[in-house]
Amino acid sequence: MAYAAHLAQARYVLEALAPRSYEPGGQRPGGWSRRAELLPDARAALDWAYSDARGAELRPPLAAACARLFVELNLLEECRVWAGRAIDALGDGLSYHAAKVELLWAFGHAAMFTERNSQQCEAALRGGLELAQAVGDSQNQFRLLSRLHALYRRTGERKRLLEVARLADTVAAVIGDPAAVARAQTYLGVAYHLTGNQRLAREKLEAGEAGDAAMPDLPIDHFAYPRGTQIMSCTNLWLLGLPDQAVEVANSLTKIGSNPDLAMYCAGLCFAARVYRWTGDLCSLEEAADRLADYSRQHGLGPFFTAATALKGELCIARGAVDQGVELLQPALPRMLADRLELYSGSATIALVEGMAAQGRPAEALSAIQARIEAVAAQGDSWEMPELLRVRGELSGRGGDRLGAEQDFCAAMELAERQSAISWKLRAATSRVRLAGRASAQALSDLSNTLARFTEGSDTADLRAARQLLQTCLRPCRGNLHAHYCAGVGCRTC
């Protein structure tokens, strides 16, 4: 009787968690509406199937179905363990093809957020993609490309990121599902954002957001469910010189319950925290860092806990507690690099460099920023590069290399302009004027003209700093008293 009961329970779980079909637009034609209620049955069925030889035939499909449920319920550590166990038992054969694709997807997704962005994680996702491609399974191809996109944006492999985004766009067009088309636009937008094409990124991100808005009730188990909608819009908007809009998006990302996918909620906290740091809102940065630490600890999301530690280090340095900040960052940053968490390590590197410089360790600071510049350059164009060049220029200037500093500031400004990243350009122009003072009319003019391009964010830290510097060095332009400063001589407006 016990065997019959266990078998019936396992079959019930399999049937209830069976993949469902969706109409165009993601509308659910039917099926289980409260999947979370299946969790106790799913766990019991797995325990029985993997402990009783008579349940061996049910193991792969049952593990695959339960792994997907674990992802939906944010039980990523449990998902990683069961999916890994099931994959090891399957071996390299071609049996249980559909189950193996599902298990490889689930393992890659879960391992990425609970352990590290490892080669094993990448191999699982690549292996699943190859299996899906071999049988023309477009929906699973899209799901696996989605996870590879998440992996490569985290590891900073921007060339691969763009390749995956373009392939996802092609697959989405083949499928013809509006949710997939919208998701692919977002993937392209993220790739362009991280490679430094901010205007094109905004176009694609807006297209993805518009597509998502047209399908507000998309179920979480849909193959193109928008796990990370708007996360990188906040940093993209800030770079484009729209800090108020960036903060508005950041605030929406930090709201509790704003994203049912807790891994993506944590990613949203990371990017919101970055915007708060850039705009000078240290109280909101502290709140985001604390919440990230709490959520990542509660749900076993180790890489995000490391990111939270780094954010707290950045906060300490921003508030002047330099020694405490360096103490937090020095162990956190190597861990981030070991975990291939490049997406969040750039700002941590800059904070650590600033901290070391403040401690009177300029040679170490310059060496660290140079290493970061070289590592980023090795992966191609990057959204970070203008700021990295500016920081190196700051260090060079403090060390007496005024020519090297001037070259870095000018290179940062030129690159920021090409990327449409006027917020980076404003920072570089401000640093250049601090170096040259009143001695360079061109530097003063460039800063004044860059500041005049902003139509919002007047109370944010960088705009206040630029205005104060100009007020110190210049007089108000008679042709535009509120938005422009000049040296008088040669000013076309005057």
C-alpha positions in Angstrom: 0.0 0.0 0.0 2.8 2.4 0.8 4.4 1.9 -2.6 1.1 2.5 -4.4 0.5 5.7 -2.3 4.0 7.1 -3.1 3.6 6.2 -6.8 0.2 7.9 -6.9 1.6 11.0 -5.2 4.6 11.2 -7.6 2.3 10.9 -10.7 0.0 13.5 -9.3 2.9 16.0 -8.8 4.1 15.2 -12.4 0.7 15.8 -13.9 0.0 19.0 -11.8 3.4 20.5 -12.7 3.4 19.4 -16.4 4.5 22.2 -18.8 1.5 24.1 -20.1 0.9 25.8 -23.4 0.2 29.5 -23.7 -1.7 31.5 -26.3 0.1 34.5 -28.0 0.5 37.2 -25.4 1.0 34.7 -22.6 -2.6 34.1 -21.6 -3.0 30.9 -19.6 -5.7 28.7 -21.1 -6.0 26.6 -17.9 -4.0 24.6 -15.4 -3.0 24.7 -11.7 -3.6 28.1 -10.3 -1.9 27.7 -6.9 1.3 25.9 -7.6 2.9 26.8 -4.3 0.4 24.4 -2.6 2.2 21.5 -4.4 5.5 22.1 -2.5 5.0 19.5 0.3 3.9 16.9 -2.2 6.8 17.7 -4.5 9.3 17.3 -1.8 7.8 14.1 -0.6 7.7 12.7 -4.1 11.3 13.5 -4.8 12.4 12.0 -1.5 10.6 8.8 -2.3 11.7 8.5 -6.0 15.4 9.0 -5.1 15.3 6.5 -2.2 13.2 3.7 -3.7 14.6 1.9 -6.7 11.0 1.4 -7.9 10.7 5.1 -8.5 13.8 5.3 -10.8 11.9 5.8 -14.0 10.1 8.8 -12.5 13.2 10.5 -11.2 14.3 12.7 -14.2 10.9 14.1 -15.2 9.9 14.5 -11.6 13.1 16.3 -10.7 12.7 18.5 -13.7 9.2 19.5 -12.8 10.1 20.1 -9.2 13.2 22.2 -10.1 11.0 24.6 -12.1 8.7 24.9 -9.1 11.6 25.6 -6.8 12.7 28.4 -9.1 9.2 29.9 -9.1 9.1 29.8 -5.3 12.7 31.3 -5.0 14.0 28.1 -3.4 17.2 28.3 -5.4 19.5 26.4 -3.1 17.0 23.5 -3.0 16.8 23.7 -6.8 20.5 23.6 -7.3 20.9 20.5 -5.1 18.1 18.5 -6.7 18.9 19.5 -10.2 22.6 18.8 -9.8 21.8 15.4 -8.3 19.4 14.5 -11.1 21.9 15.6 -13.9 24.6 13.5 -12.4 22.4 10.5 -12.4 21.4 11.0 -16.0 24.9 11.0 -17.4 25.7 11.9 -21.0 23.0 9.8 -22.7 20.2 11.1 -24.8 17.4 9.6 -22.7 14.9 11.9 -21.0 15.8 14.7 -23.4 13.1 17.2 -22.2 13.8 16.6 -18.6 17.5 17.1 -19.1 17.0 20.4 -20.9 14.8 21.6 -18.0 17.3 20.4 -15.4 20.3 22.1 -17.1 18.3 25.3 -17.2 17.3 25.1 -13.6 20.8 24.2 -12.4 22.5 27.0 -14.3 20.0 29.5 -13.0 20.2 28.4 -9.4 24.0 28.0 -9.3 24.5 31.4 -10.7 22.7 33.1 -7.8 23.5 30.8 -4.9 27.2 29.9 -5.5 29.1 31.7 -8.3 29.1 32.4 -12.0 31.2 29.2 -12.5 32.3 27.4 -15.6 30.0 24.5 -14.4 27.1 26.9 -14.5 28.0 28.1 -18.0 28.5 24.5 -19.2 25.1 23.5 -18.0 23.3 26.4 -19.8 25.4 25.9 -23.0 24.6 22.1 -22.9 20.9 22.8 -22.5 20.9 25.2 -25.3 22.6 22.7 -27.6 20.0 20.1 -26.8 17.2 22.5 -27.4 18.7 23.6 -30.7 19.1 20.0 -31.8 15.4 19.3 -31.7 14.2 22.8 -32.7 12.7 23.6 -29.3 12.5 27.4 -29.6 10.9 28.1 -26.3 13.6 26.3 -24.3 16.2 27.9 -26.6 14.8 31.3 -25.5 14.8 30.3 -21.8 18.4 29.1 -21.9 19.5 32.2 -23.8 17.8 34.3 -21.2 19.9 32.6 -18.5 23.1 32.9 -20.5 22.3 36.6 -20.9 22.1 36.9 -17.1 25.4 35.0 -16.7 27.4 37.1 -19.2 26.1 40.4 -17.9 27.2 39.3 -14.4 30.6 38.1 -15.6 31.3 41.2 -17.7 31.7 39.3 -21.0 30.1 42.0 -23.0 30.9 40.6 -26.5 29.2 37.3 -25.6 26.4 39.2 -24.0 25.6 41.0 -27.2 25.8 37.8 -29.2 23.4 36.1 -26.9 21.0 39.1 -27.0 21.0 39.1 -30.8 20.4 35.3 -30.9 17.5 35.7 -28.5 16.0 38.4 -30.7 16.2 36.0 -33.7 14.6 33.1 -31.7 11.9 35.4 -30.4 11.0 36.4 -34.0 10.7 32.8 -34.9 8.4 32.0 -31.9 6.3 35.1 -32.6 5.2 35.4 -28.9 4.8 39.1 -27.9 6.3 38.4 -24.5 9.4 36.9 -26.1 9.7 39.8 -28.5 9.5 42.3 -25.6 12.0 40.3 -23.6 14.5 40.2 -26.5 14.3 44.0 -26.8 15.2 44.3 -23.2 18.1 42.0 -23.6 19.4 44.1 -26.5 18.9 47.2 -24.4 20.9 45.8 -21.5 23.7 44.7 -23.9 23.9 48.1 -25.5 23.8 49.8 -22.1 26.8 47.8 -20.7 28.8 48.2 -23.9 28.3 52.0 -23.7 25.7 52.8 -26.4 23.3 54.6 -24.1 21.0 56.1 -26.8 20.4 52.8 -28.5 20.0 51.1 -25.1 17.2 53.6 -24.1 15.4 52.8 -27.4 15.5 49.1 -26.8 14.8 49.2 -23.1 11.7 51.4 -23.7 10.5 49.0 -26.4 10.8 46.1 -23.9 9.0 48.0 -21.2 6.2 48.9 -23.5 5.8 45.3 -24.5 5.7 44.3 -20.8 3.1 46.9 -20.0 0.8 45.4 -22.7 0.9 42.0 -20.8 0.6 42.9 -17.1 -0.8 39.4 -16.1 1.9 37.2 -17.6 2.3 34.2 -15.3 5.6 33.6 -13.6 6.1 30.2 -15.3 5.8 31.6 -18.8 8.9 30.9 -20.8 9.5 34.6 -21.4 8.5 36.0 -18.0 10.1 39.4 -17.4 12.3 38.6 -14.5 14.3 41.8 -14.4 12.2 44.5 -16.0 13.6 48.0 -15.7 16.6 47.1 -13.5 19.1 48.7 -15.8 16.8 51.5 -16.9 17.8 53.4 -13.8 21.5 53.5 -14.5 20.9 54.1 -18.2 18.7 57.1 -17.4 21.3 58.5 -15.0 24.1 58.2 -17.6 21.9 60.0 -20.2 21.6 63.0 -17.9 18.2 62.2 -16.5 18.9 61.7 -12.7 15.4 62.4 -11.5 13.9 59.8 -13.7 16.7 57.4 -12.7 15.8 57.9 -9.0 12.1 57.3 -9.8 12.9 53.9 -11.4 15.4 53.1 -8.6 12.7 53.8 -6.0 10.3 51.4 -7.8 12.9 48.7 -7.8 13.5 48.9 -4.0 9.8 48.5 -3.1 9.2 45.3 -1.2 7.3 42.9 -3.3 8.0 44.8 -6.5 9.5 41.7 -8.1 8.4 38.1 -7.2 11.7 36.8 -8.4 13.9 37.4 -5.3 17.2 37.0 -7.2 16.1 39.8 -9.6 14.8 41.9 -6.7 18.3 41.7 -5.3 19.8 42.7 -8.6 17.4 45.7 -8.6 18.6 46.7 -5.2 22.2 46.6 -6.5 21.4 49.0 -9.4 19.2 51.2 -7.3 22.0 51.5 -4.8 24.3 52.6 -7.6 22.0 55.4 -8.6 21.6 56.5 -5.0 25.4 56.6 -4.7 25.8 58.6 -7.9 23.1 61.1 -6.9 24.5 61.5 -3.4 21.5 60.0 -1.5 23.5 58.1 1.1 20.5 57.3 3.3 18.7 55.5 0.5 22.0 53.7 -0.4 22.3 52.5 3.2 18.7 51.2 3.2 19.2 49.4 -0.1 22.5 47.8 1.1 20.9 46.7 4.3 17.9 45.2 2.5 20.2 43.4 0.0 22.2 41.9 2.9 19.0 40.7 4.7 17.4 39.1 1.6 20.6 37.5 0.3 21.3 36.0 3.7 17.8 34.7 4.2 17.6 33.1 0.8 21.1 31.8 0.4 22.1 34.1 -2.4 25.8 34.2 -1.6 27.1 36.5 -4.4 24.5 39.1 -3.6 25.6 39.0 0.1 29.1 39.8 -1.0 27.8 42.7 -3.2 25.9 44.0 -0.1 29.2 44.0 1.9 30.9 45.9 -0.9 28.0 48.5 -0.9 28.4 49.0 2.8 32.1 49.6 2.2 31.3 52.2 -0.5 28.9 53.8 1.9 31.5 54.1 4.7 34.0 55.7 2.3 31.4 58.1 1.0 30.7 59.2 4.6 34.3 59.6 5.5 34.8 56.4 7.5 37.6 55.5 5.2 39.4 52.8 7.3 36.1 51.0 8.0 35.2 51.1 4.3 38.6 49.8 3.1 38.3 47.0 5.7 35.0 45.9 4.2 36.1 46.2 0.6 39.5 44.6 0.7 38.1 41.1 1.3 34.8 41.6 -0.6 36.3 42.7 -3.9 38.6 39.6 -4.4 35.6 37.4 -3.6 33.5 39.2 -6.2 36.3 38.8 -8.8 36.7 35.1 -7.8 33.0 34.6 -8.3 33.2 36.4 -11.7 30.8 39.0 -10.4 32.2 41.7 -12.6 28.9 43.6 -13.0 29.0 44.8 -9.4 32.8 45.0 -8.9 33.5 48.1 -10.9 32.0 50.5 -8.4 33.6 48.6 -5.5 37.0 48.9 -7.2 36.6 52.7 -7.5 35.5 53.0 -3.9 38.5 51.0 -2.7 40.8 53.0 -4.9 39.4 56.2 -3.4 39.8 54.8 0.1 43.4 53.7 -0.4 44.3 57.2 -1.8 42.7 58.8 1.2 44.8 56.5 3.4 48.0 57.8 1.8 48.5 54.7 -0.5 48.6 56.4 -3.9 50.8 53.8 -5.6 48.5 51.0 -4.6 45.4 53.0 -5.7 46.9 53.8 -9.1 47.9 50.2 -9.6 44.4 49.0 -8.7 42.6 51.4 -11.1 45.1 50.5 -13.9 44.4 46.8 -13.4 40.7 47.5 -13.6 41.0 49.6 -16.8 43.0 46.8 -18.5 40.5 44.1 -17.4 37.6 46.1 -18.7 39.3 47.0 -22.0 40.0 43.3 -22.6 36.2 42.7 -22.9 35.6 45.5 -25.4 33.6 48.7 -25.1 32.3 49.4 -21.7 29.9 51.8 -19.9 32.4 52.0 -17.0 35.4 53.2 -19.0 34.8 57.0 -18.9 34.6 56.9 -15.1 37.6 54.7 -14.7 39.7 57.1 -16.9 38.5 60.0 -14.8 39.5 58.3 -11.5 42.9 57.5 -12.9 43.2 61.1 -13.9 42.3 62.2 -10.4 45.1 60.0 -8.9 47.6 61.1 -11.5 46.8 64.8 -10.8 47.2 64.3 -7.0 50.6 62.6 -7.7 51.8 65.6 -9.7 51.3 64.2 -13.2 49.2 67.0 -14.5 49.7 66.1 -18.1 48.6 62.5 -17.6 45.6 63.7 -15.6 44.6 66.2 -18.4 44.9 63.4 -21.0 42.7 61.1 -18.9 40.1 63.7 -18.3 39.9 64.7 -22.0 39.8 61.0 -23.0 37.0 60.4 -20.5 35.0 63.4 -21.8 35.4 62.3 -25.4 34.4 58.7 -24.7 31.4 59.8 -22.6 30.2 62.0 -25.4 30.4 59.2 -27.9 28.4 57.0 -25.5 25.8 59.7 -24.8 26.8 59.4 -21.2 26.7 63.1 -20.3 26.7 62.4 -16.5 30.1 60.8 -16.9 31.1 63.8 -19.0 30.0 66.2 -16.3 32.2 64.4 -13.8 35.2 64.3 -16.0 34.7 68.0 -16.9 34.4 68.9 -13.2 37.7 67.0 -12.4 39.4 68.8 -15.3 38.4 72.2 -14.0 39.5 71.3 -10.4 42.9 70.4 -11.9 43.3 73.5 -14.1 41.3 76.1 -12.1 40.9 79.5 -13.9 44.0 78.8 -16.0 42.1 76.9 -18.7 39.2 78.8 -20.4 38.5 75.7 -22.5 38.0 73.5 -19.5 35.7 76.1 -17.9 33.7 76.4 -21.1 33.4 72.6 -21.5 32.1 72.3 -17.9 29.7 75.1 -18.3 28.3 73.8 -21.6 28.0 70.3 -20.2 26.1 71.5 -17.1 23.8 73.5 -19.3 22.6 70.3 -21.1 20.9 69.0 -17.9 17.2 69.6 -17.7 16.7 67.9 -14.3 18.5 66.8 -11.2 19.6 70.2 -10.0 19.8 69.0 -6.4 21.9 65.9 -7.1 25.5 65.8 -5.9 27.3 66.1 -9.2 25.3 69.0 -10.5 25.6 70.9 -7.2 29.4 70.3 -7.3 29.7 71.5 -10.9 27.7 74.7 -10.1 29.7 75.5 -7.0 32.9 75.1 -8.9 31.8 77.3 -11.7 30.6 79.9 -9.3 34.0 79.9 -7.7 35.9 80.2 -11.0 33.5 82.2 -13.2 30.8 84.9 -13.3 27.2 84.3 -14.5 26.8 84.7 -18.2 24.8 87.8 -19.0 23.0 86.0 -21.8 21.8 83.1 -19.6 22.0 83.9 -15.9 20.4 80.7 -14.6 22.0 77.9 -16.7 25.3 79.1 -17.9 28.6 80.5 -16.6 31.5 81.9 -18.7 34.9 83.5 -18.5 33.5 86.5 -20.3 36.2 86.7 -23.0 35.0 84.9 -26.2 31.6 83.9 -24.9 29.1 83.9 -27.8 26.1 84.3 -25.5 27.6 87.5 -23.9 
